[in-house]
Amino acid sequence: MSWFFLALQKYAVFSGRSRRSEYWYFMLFYLLIFVALVFLDNGLGTYNRKSDVGLFSTLYALLMLLPSFAVAARRLHDMGKSGWWQLIAIIPFIGGLVLIAFLIRDSQAGQNKYGPNPKAAA
């Protein structure tokens, strides 16, 4: 859970580098909280089946949009790629697969133009 809070501390920081563990633990806890909020929306009656939108889950998703993009940009920086590579996900099917392939790769060794390797500090 500390990785999730670390990413939230850098809410809109698009510079620097993030380790794989920071990105993937952030996404894991993001998803777990989102699913819990969907259940909460269903239980409280704040989920609209016609529009397929829940009040709390939608607010949470909107609040977490910026840190999600920021942590993904820092993760791409960790491999020496620009954060703009996230836009490849717009390409149906293939784009998302390429982005996931980038996000699961190991860090670029040593320092790159985005900063020092965060693994070296650990």
N, C-alpha and C positions, 0 to 999 in steps of 0.2 A: 504494500500500500504506500510505502514511502516514495516509490517511483512515481506514483500517481500524483502525490502532493508536490513532488519536485517539479513535475511538468506544469502543475497549476501555479507554482511560484513563478514560473517563467511564462505566464499567461499569454503574452503577445510578443515574446522574444523570438525573433526569426533568425538571429545570428548565433554563431557558435555551433557546437556539435552535441549530439545526444547518442548515448549507447543504445544498442539493440534492446537491452533489458528495460531502459527507461521508456522507449517507444512501446514495446509489446505489453509491458505491465500497465502502462497508461491505457492502452486500448482494451486490455482485459477488464480492468476495473470500470472503465467507461461503459463497456457493454453490460457488465453485471449490474451496475447502478441503473442503466437505461431499462433493462429487463425488469428490475424491481419496480421502477416507476410505472412501467406499462401495467404490471399487476396492480399497483396502487390505483392507477387510473381506472382500471376495470372494477376494483373493489369499491371505490368511492363514487363511481358513476360519472367520472369526468372524461370518459373515453367515448368518442362519437364513432359508432360503427359505420355510419354512412360515409363520413369523410376519412375514416381510418386515422383519426388524430386524437391523442390524449393530451390533456392540459399539462400535466407535470412532466411527462416524457418529452413533449415538444419544447417546453421551456428549457428543460435540461439540455436537449440537443442543441438548441440555439445558443445557450450560454457556453457550451463546450466546443462550438464550431471553431472559434479562433485558436484556443489552445491545441486543438486537434491538428489544425494546419501548421501551427508553429512547431509542435514536436515532430511532425513528419518532415518539415523543412530542415530542422536540425539533424534529424536522422539521415536525410539525404546528404547533408553537408558532411556527415561523418564518413561518407564514402567518396567525398570529393565532388559531389554532384550539386547542382543548383536546386534550391527548393522549388523552383518553377517546374521541375520534372513531375510534380504532383498533377499537373495538367494533363499528363499522358493518360490519366484515368478516364478522361472524357471519351477517348476512343473505345467504342464498345468491345467488351470481352478482352481483347488482346491488351488494351491499355492498362486495365486493372491487374492483369497477370504480370505485366512488365513491372508495374509499380510495386507489387508484392515481392517480386524477385529482387528488386533493388532494396526493399526494406528488410529483407532477411539476410542480406549479405553482411559479411564481417566488416569491421571498421577499416579504413585506410590507415596503414601503419604510419606512425610518426605524425608530425604536424603537416597540415595542408593549409590552403588559403583561407579556410574557415576557422582555424584555430588549432590548439594542441589536441592530441588524441585523449579523449576522456578516460580511456582504459589505463593510460599511463598514470593518472592521478589516483587510481584505485589501488 
